[in-house]
């Protein structure tokens, strides 16, 4: 996938459908009301162009208001939302997306994901067909999934002939998912990571991260977010703090060495190896 410079200084990646997506975005989970709108506008002011929301986050209105109130034009922004499990099905997906667009006050979404495969219901293929229809109607530009396994991705491709542009998954140094990333790469799916910093929880104190931060003169969070880029994933860290937002986005002025990347990937915790990713949903 090719890389180019974005006007905000955050580089972009080209997805398998030709669309360009920023290499880091702003997660908006838990950003609500006027304070949430202000935090999202601060993120835009700090250079973020990818804004990630979802029906389940219950803040599409706030994201839409921030888009309206910001100094950046709509076409410079990349807005992502997600179809929740309770809206699975072809018709339900179309209705859900129209409702999302109304809340966001937008005519189209740049990326729309199936938030969760909801395997017990078994309608994710029909939901995927709904997203394909929405793309054909011009209501969404790119379509993808979240929290899907290799088998589920292959099923979507086999059943519809359409490969998701993105699979957004839990991914961080304690759960690097290297096998899934490699599968994504082999079929042309872009990996996107939620919970990229694992909410810290001791991660920043790990020796490979602390040592890399000291070596490059950056903060541990920047090392972790740079690691995501090095392994092939674009991340969507969440922060309402303008200073932290700016710090998180400042990861394009240094590179980790292969040894540093390997050491950070080696932090994978035994209790996370082989676990079923379908038991861990970000709401």
C-alpha positions as CSV (number, residue, x, y, z in Angstrom):
1,X,0.0,0.0,0.0
2,X,1.4,3.3,-1.0
3,X,2.1,6.2,1.4
4,X,1.7,9.9,0.7
5,X,1.9,13.1,2.8
6,X,-1.3,14.5,4.2
7,X,-1.9,18.2,4.3
8,X,-2.0,18.0,8.1
9,X,1.4,16.4,8.1
10,X,-0.1,13.0,9.1
11,X,0.8,10.7,6.2
12,X,-1.9,8.6,4.5
13,X,-2.2,5.0,3.4
14,X,-4.0,3.9,0.3
15,X,-6.7,1.3,1.0
16,X,-7.5,-1.6,-1.4
17,X,-10.4,0.4,-2.9
18,X,-8.1,3.4,-3.7
19,X,-9.3,5.6,-0.9
20,X,-6.6,7.4,1.3
21,X,-6.8,7.1,5.0
22,X,-4.6,8.9,7.6
23,X,-2.1,6.7,9.4
24,X,-3.3,7.7,12.8
25,X,-6.8,8.8,14.0
26,X,-8.6,10.1,17.0
27,X,-10.8,7.7,18.9
28,X,-13.9,9.4,20.3
29,X,-15.3,6.8,22.6
30,X,-16.7,8.5,25.8
31,X,-16.6,12.0,24.3
32,X,-20.0,13.4,25.0
33,X,-21.9,16.7,25.1
34,X,-20.3,20.1,24.7
35,X,-17.1,18.9,26.4
36,X,-16.9,16.1,23.9
37,X,-17.4,18.4,20.9
38,X,-14.6,20.6,22.2
39,X,-12.3,17.7,22.6
40,X,-12.9,16.5,19.1
41,X,-12.4,20.0,17.7
42,X,-9.1,20.2,19.6
43,X,-8.1,16.9,18.0
44,X,-8.9,18.4,14.5
45,X,-6.9,21.5,15.5
46,X,-4.0,19.2,16.5
47,X,-3.9,17.7,13.0
48,X,-6.1,14.7,13.2
49,X,-8.3,14.1,10.2
50,X,-9.5,10.6,10.9
51,X,-12.3,10.6,13.5
52,X,-13.6,7.2,14.7
53,X,-17.1,6.9,16.2
54,X,-19.8,4.2,16.3
55,X,-23.5,3.9,17.0
56,X,-22.6,2.1,20.3
57,X,-20.5,5.1,21.4
58,X,-23.7,7.2,21.4
59,X,-21.7,10.3,20.3
60,X,-22.3,10.5,16.5
61,X,-24.1,13.8,17.1
62,X,-21.1,15.2,18.9
63,X,-18.7,14.1,16.1
64,X,-21.0,15.7,13.5
65,X,-21.2,18.9,15.4
66,X,-17.4,19.1,15.7
67,X,-17.1,18.6,12.0
68,X,-19.5,21.5,11.4
69,X,-17.8,23.8,14.0
70,X,-14.2,23.0,13.0
71,X,-12.1,25.2,10.8
72,X,-11.3,22.2,8.5
73,X,-13.5,21.4,5.5
74,X,-15.5,18.2,5.4
75,X,-13.6,16.8,2.4
76,X,-10.3,17.0,4.4
77,X,-11.8,14.8,7.2
78,X,-12.1,11.0,7.2
79,X,-15.2,10.0,9.3
80,X,-15.6,6.4,10.4
81,X,-18.7,4.9,12.1
82,X,-19.8,1.3,12.8
83,X,-23.0,-0.8,12.5
84,X,-23.8,-2.4,15.9
85,X,-24.6,-6.0,16.4
86,X,-28.3,-5.3,17.1
87,X,-28.6,-3.8,13.6
88,X,-27.3,-6.8,11.6
89,X,-29.1,-7.8,8.4
90,X,-29.3,-6.3,5.0
91,X,-32.2,-3.9,5.5
92,X,-31.3,-3.2,9.1
93,X,-27.8,-2.2,8.0
94,X,-29.1,0.3,5.4
95,X,-31.5,1.8,7.9
96,X,-28.9,2.0,10.7
97,X,-26.5,3.8,8.3
98,X,-29.1,6.3,7.3
99,X,-29.7,7.0,10.9
100,X,-26.0,7.4,11.6
101,X,-25.7,9.9,8.7
102,X,-28.7,11.9,10.1
103,X,-27.1,12.1,13.5
104,X,-23.7,13.0,12.0
105,X,-25.4,15.6,9.7
106,X,-23.3,14.1,6.8
107,X,-24.2,13.0,3.3
108,X,-21.7,10.2,3.4
109,X,-19.3,8.3,5.6
110,X,-15.7,7.8,4.6
111,X,-15.5,4.4,6.2
112,X,-18.3,2.2,7.7
113,X,-17.5,-0.9,9.7
114,X,-19.4,-3.9,11.0
115,X,-18.6,-3.3,14.7
116,X,-18.9,-6.9,15.7
117,X,-19.5,-10.1,13.8
118,X,-22.1,-11.2,16.3
119,X,-21.6,-14.9,15.4
120,X,-24.4,-16.2,17.5
121,X,-26.9,-14.4,15.3
122,X,-25.0,-15.3,12.1
123,X,-26.1,-12.3,9.9
124,X,-22.7,-10.7,9.3
125,X,-22.7,-11.8,5.6
126,X,-26.1,-10.2,5.0
127,X,-24.8,-7.1,6.9
128,X,-21.8,-7.0,4.6
129,X,-24.1,-7.1,1.6
130,X,-25.9,-4.1,3.1
131,X,-22.6,-2.2,3.3
132,X,-21.8,-3.1,-0.3
133,X,-25.2,-1.7,-1.3
134,X,-24.5,1.5,0.6
135,X,-21.2,1.9,-1.1
136,X,-22.9,1.5,-4.5
137,X,-25.4,4.1,-3.5
138,X,-22.6,6.5,-2.6
139,X,-23.6,6.8,1.1
140,X,-20.3,5.3,2.2
141,X,-16.9,5.5,0.4
142,X,-15.1,2.5,2.0
143,X,-16.4,-0.5,3.9
144,X,-14.8,-2.8,6.4
145,X,-15.2,-4.8,9.6
146,X,-14.1,-4.9,13.2
147,X,-13.1,-7.8,15.4
148,X,-13.4,-10.3,12.5
149,X,-11.3,-13.5,12.4
150,X,-9.4,-14.9,9.4
151,X,-12.3,-17.4,8.8
152,X,-14.9,-14.7,8.9
153,X,-13.0,-12.4,6.6
154,X,-12.5,-15.3,4.1
155,X,-16.2,-16.1,4.3
156,X,-17.2,-12.5,3.4
157,X,-14.8,-12.6,0.4
158,X,-16.0,-16.1,-0.7
159,X,-19.7,-15.1,-0.4
160,X,-19.6,-11.7,-2.0
161,X,-16.3,-11.3,-3.9
162,X,-15.7,-8.0,-2.0
163,X,-12.7,-7.8,0.3
164,X,-13.1,-5.5,3.4
165,X,-10.8,-2.4,3.2
166,X,-10.2,-2.5,7.0
167,X,-10.4,-4.9,9.9
168,X,-10.3,-2.9,13.2
169,X,-9.1,-5.2,16.0
170,X,-7.7,-5.1,19.5
171,X,-4.0,-4.7,19.0
172,X,-1.2,-3.6,21.3
173,X,2.2,-4.9,22.4
174,X,0.6,-7.3,24.9
175,X,-1.6,-8.7,22.1
176,X,0.3,-8.1,18.8
177,X,-1.8,-10.4,16.7
178,X,1.1,-10.9,14.2
179,X,-0.6,-13.9,12.5
180,X,-3.8,-11.9,11.8
181,X,-1.8,-8.9,10.6
182,X,0.1,-11.1,8.1
183,X,-3.2,-12.6,6.9
184,X,-4.6,-9.1,6.4
185,X,-1.5,-8.2,4.4
186,X,-1.9,-11.3,2.2
187,X,-5.4,-10.4,1.2
188,X,-5.0,-6.6,1.0
189,X,-6.9,-5.7,4.2
190,X,-5.6,-2.7,6.2
191,X,-5.2,-3.4,9.9
192,X,-6.5,-0.8,12.3
193,X,-6.0,-1.0,16.0
194,X,-8.4,-0.1,18.8
195,X,-7.0,0.2,22.4
196,X,-3.6,0.8,20.8
197,X,-2.0,1.9,24.1
198,X,-3.8,-0.7,26.3
199,X,-4.9,2.2,28.5
200,X,-1.3,2.1,29.7
201,X,-1.8,-0.4,32.6
202,X,1.9,-0.8,33.1
203,X,2.7,-1.1,29.4
204,X,4.8,2.1,29.4
205,X,7.1,0.8,32.1
206,X,8.1,-2.3,30.1
207,X,11.9,-2.2,29.4
208,X,11.8,-2.4,25.6
209,X,9.4,0.6,25.5
210,X,11.1,2.7,28.1
211,X,14.5,2.0,26.5
212,X,13.3,2.9,23.0
213,X,11.7,6.1,24.4
214,X,15.0,7.1,26.0
215,X,17.0,6.2,22.8
216,X,14.8,8.3,20.5
217,X,14.0,11.2,23.0
218,X,10.3,10.6,22.9
219,X,7.6,9.5,25.3
220,X,6.6,5.8,25.8
221,X,3.2,6.4,24.3
222,X,4.9,7.7,21.1
223,X,7.0,4.5,21.0
224,X,4.0,2.3,21.2
225,X,2.1,4.2,18.5
226,X,5.2,4.2,16.3
227,X,5.4,0.4,16.8
228,X,1.8,0.1,15.4
229,X,3.0,1.8,12.2
230,X,6.1,-0.4,12.0
231,X,4.0,-3.6,12.2
232,X,1.6,-2.3,9.6
233,X,-1.4,-1.0,11.6
234,X,-2.9,2.4,11.8
235,X,-4.1,3.3,15.3
236,X,-6.8,5.4,16.8
237,X,-5.7,6.4,20.3
238,X,-8.3,8.1,22.4
239,X,-7.6,11.3,24.3
240,X,-9.6,14.4,25.2
241,X,-6.5,16.2,26.4
242,X,-5.1,18.6,23.7
243,X,-1.5,18.2,24.8
244,X,-1.8,14.4,24.8
245,X,-3.5,14.5,21.4
246,X,-0.6,16.4,20.0
247,X,1.9,14.1,21.5
248,X,0.2,11.0,20.2
249,X,0.1,12.3,16.7
250,X,3.8,13.3,16.7
251,X,5.2,9.9,15.7
252,X,6.4,10.5,12.2
253,X,9.8,12.1,13.0
254,X,11.6,8.9,14.1
255,X,11.7,5.2,13.3
256,X,12.1,2.2,15.5
257,X,14.9,-0.3,14.7
258,X,13.9,-3.8,13.7
259,X,15.3,-5.0,17.0
260,X,13.2,-2.5,18.9
261,X,10.1,-3.6,17.1
262,X,10.8,-7.3,17.8
263,X,11.5,-6.6,21.5
264,X,8.2,-4.7,21.8
265,X,6.3,-7.4,20.0
266,X,7.9,-9.9,22.3
267,X,5.9,-8.4,25.2
268,X,2.9,-10.5,24.3
269,X,1.5,-11.9,27.5
270,X,1.0,-15.6,27.8
271,X,-2.5,-15.2,29.1
272,X,-3.4,-13.4,25.8
273,X,-1.8,-16.0,23.5
274,X,-4.4,-18.1,21.7
275,X,-7.3,-16.3,23.3
276,X,-10.5,-15.9,21.3
277,X,-10.7,-12.3,20.2
278,X,-14.4,-12.5,19.9
279,X,-14.7,-12.4,23.7
280,X,-13.2,-9.0,23.8
281,X,-15.3,-6.2,22.3
282,X,-14.7,-2.5,22.7
283,X,-18.1,-0.9,23.5
